[in-house]
Amino acid sequence: MALFPKPNAQNRYLVDYINLLRRSYTHWTGRELIDPQGYSDRDLAQQIFEAPFVVVAQNAAPDPVFNYVNQRAMELFAMTWAELTSMPSRLSAGRPHREEREQFLAEVREKGFVEGYSGIRIAKTQQQFRIENGLIWNLLDDAGQYCGQAATFSRWVFL
């Protein structure tokens, strides 16, 4: 079962969680995930949900589950919000690519963030695609404690 409801106007596009993603991104990279100039936090949360690039996040469970995906991620993985946010994130990679994915995420946990990621993922339709130049970062709660990881990428190639 999904931790959060699907972002929409009524729930302010999960602005509090998006602010956590944005703060963590800035903490690690020194940059903004999306240009905040002249926008409210709620508007930025909507822009991230509707962005032309992928944004996904997973919790810190022993077998992490996606707890946020934007529209582009749902389209790319050919899944609904409910499907993706109830799925262990390891299943986003086909069996042959899961170990490589786990090793990479362990590296991110150690370093805080890593840019230039490339990896193979699989959609519900079994269509495989390669992420190109992704950025993965650790999520930190208000106390600075690790609470998951997030990723963003704007380039992919269908295989």
C-alpha positions as CSV (number, residue, x, y, z in Angstrom):
1,M,0.0,0.0,0.0
2,A,1.3,3.5,-0.9
3,L,2.6,5.7,1.9
4,F,1.3,8.9,0.2
5,P,-1.7,9.5,-1.9
6,K,-1.1,10.4,-5.6
7,P,-0.1,14.1,-5.8
8,N,-2.9,16.5,-6.7
9,A,-4.2,20.0,-6.0
10,Q,-6.2,18.8,-2.9
11,N,-3.1,17.4,-1.2
12,R,-0.9,20.3,-2.5
13,Y,1.1,17.9,-4.6
14,L,2.7,16.5,-1.4
15,V,4.6,19.8,-0.9
16,D,6.1,18.7,2.5
17,Y,7.7,15.6,1.0
18,I,8.8,17.5,-2.1
19,N,10.4,20.1,0.1
20,L,12.4,17.3,1.8
21,L,13.5,16.1,-1.6
22,R,14.5,19.6,-2.7
23,R,16.3,20.3,0.6
24,S,18.2,17.1,0.4
25,Y,19.1,17.6,-3.2
26,T,20.5,21.1,-2.4
27,H,22.3,19.8,0.7
28,W,24.3,17.3,-1.4
29,T,24.7,19.1,-4.7
30,G,24.6,22.8,-3.8
31,R,22.1,23.3,-6.6
32,E,18.3,23.4,-6.9
33,L,16.3,20.5,-8.3
34,I,14.1,23.0,-10.0
35,D,14.5,26.8,-10.2
36,P,12.4,28.2,-7.3
37,Q,12.4,31.8,-8.6
38,G,9.0,33.4,-8.1
39,Y,7.2,30.2,-7.2
40,S,5.5,29.0,-4.1
41,D,6.5,25.7,-2.6
42,R,3.1,24.3,-3.7
43,D,3.8,25.4,-7.3
44,L,7.2,23.8,-7.2
45,A,5.8,20.6,-6.0
46,Q,3.3,20.6,-8.9
47,Q,6.0,21.4,-11.4
48,I,8.1,18.5,-10.1
49,F,5.1,16.1,-10.4
50,E,4.4,17.3,-13.9
51,A,8.1,17.7,-15.0
52,P,9.4,16.4,-18.3
53,F,12.2,14.6,-16.4
54,V,11.9,11.7,-14.0
55,V,11.9,12.1,-10.2
56,V,11.5,9.0,-8.0
57,A,12.2,8.4,-4.3
58,Q,12.3,5.3,-2.1
59,N,12.1,4.9,1.6
60,A,14.8,3.6,3.9
61,A,13.3,0.2,4.6
62,P,15.5,-2.9,4.4
63,D,13.8,-3.7,1.0
64,P,13.0,-0.1,0.0
65,V,9.7,0.8,-1.7
66,F,9.1,3.7,-4.0
67,N,7.2,6.3,-2.0
68,Y,7.2,9.1,-4.7
69,V,7.1,9.0,-8.5
70,N,6.2,11.8,-10.8
71,Q,4.1,11.6,-13.9
72,R,7.0,11.1,-16.3
73,A,8.2,8.1,-14.1
74,M,4.7,6.6,-14.3
75,E,4.7,7.0,-18.1
76,L,8.2,5.5,-18.5
77,F,7.5,2.5,-16.2
78,A,4.0,2.1,-17.6
79,M,2.5,1.9,-14.1
80,T,0.1,3.8,-12.0
81,W,0.9,5.7,-8.8
82,A,-0.6,2.8,-6.8
83,E,1.5,0.2,-8.6
84,L,4.8,2.0,-8.4
85,T,4.4,3.2,-4.8
86,S,3.6,-0.3,-3.5
87,M,6.5,-1.9,-5.4
88,P,10.0,-2.6,-3.9
89,S,12.2,-0.4,-5.9
90,R,14.6,-3.2,-6.7
91,L,12.0,-4.6,-9.1
92,S,12.5,-1.5,-11.3
93,A,15.5,-3.4,-12.6
94,G,15.4,-6.7,-14.3
95,R,17.0,-9.7,-12.5
96,P,20.3,-9.4,-14.3
97,H,20.7,-5.8,-13.3
98,R,19.7,-5.8,-9.7
99,E,23.0,-6.5,-8.1
100,E,24.7,-3.7,-10.0
101,R,21.9,-1.4,-8.9
102,E,22.2,-2.4,-5.3
103,Q,26.0,-1.8,-5.4
104,F,25.5,1.6,-6.8
105,L,22.9,2.6,-4.2
106,A,25.3,1.5,-1.5
107,E,27.9,3.8,-3.0
108,V,25.3,6.7,-2.9
109,R,24.6,5.9,0.8
110,E,28.3,6.3,1.5
111,K,28.9,9.4,-0.6
112,G,25.6,11.3,-0.2
113,F,25.0,11.6,-4.0
114,V,26.4,10.5,-7.3
115,E,26.0,12.0,-10.7
116,G,26.4,10.4,-14.1
117,Y,24.5,7.2,-13.3
118,S,23.7,4.9,-16.1
119,G,21.6,1.7,-15.6
120,I,19.1,-0.6,-17.2
121,R,15.5,-0.6,-16.0
122,I,12.3,-2.4,-17.0
123,A,8.8,-1.2,-17.5
124,K,5.6,-3.2,-16.6
125,T,5.4,-3.9,-20.4
126,Q,8.8,-5.6,-20.2
127,Q,10.3,-2.7,-22.3
128,Q,13.8,-2.1,-21.1
129,F,15.5,1.3,-21.1
130,R,18.8,2.6,-20.1
131,I,18.9,5.6,-17.8
132,E,21.6,8.1,-18.9
133,N,23.4,10.6,-16.7
134,G,21.1,10.2,-13.7
135,L,21.7,11.8,-10.3
136,I,20.9,9.9,-7.1
137,W,21.0,11.4,-3.7
138,N,20.3,10.5,-0.1
139,L,17.3,12.0,1.6
140,L,17.7,13.6,5.0
141,D,14.9,14.4,7.4
142,D,14.7,17.6,9.5
143,A,17.1,16.1,12.0
144,G,19.6,15.3,9.3
145,Q,19.0,11.5,9.5
146,Y,19.0,9.3,6.4
147,C,15.4,8.5,5.4
148,G,15.8,7.1,1.8
149,Q,17.1,8.0,-1.6
150,A,15.8,9.8,-4.6
151,A,16.8,9.9,-8.3
152,T,16.3,12.2,-11.2
153,F,17.2,11.8,-14.9
154,S,16.0,13.4,-18.1
155,R,17.6,11.1,-20.6
156,W,16.9,7.4,-21.4
157,V,17.2,5.1,-24.4
158,F,14.7,2.3,-25.1
159,L,16.5,-1.0,-25.7
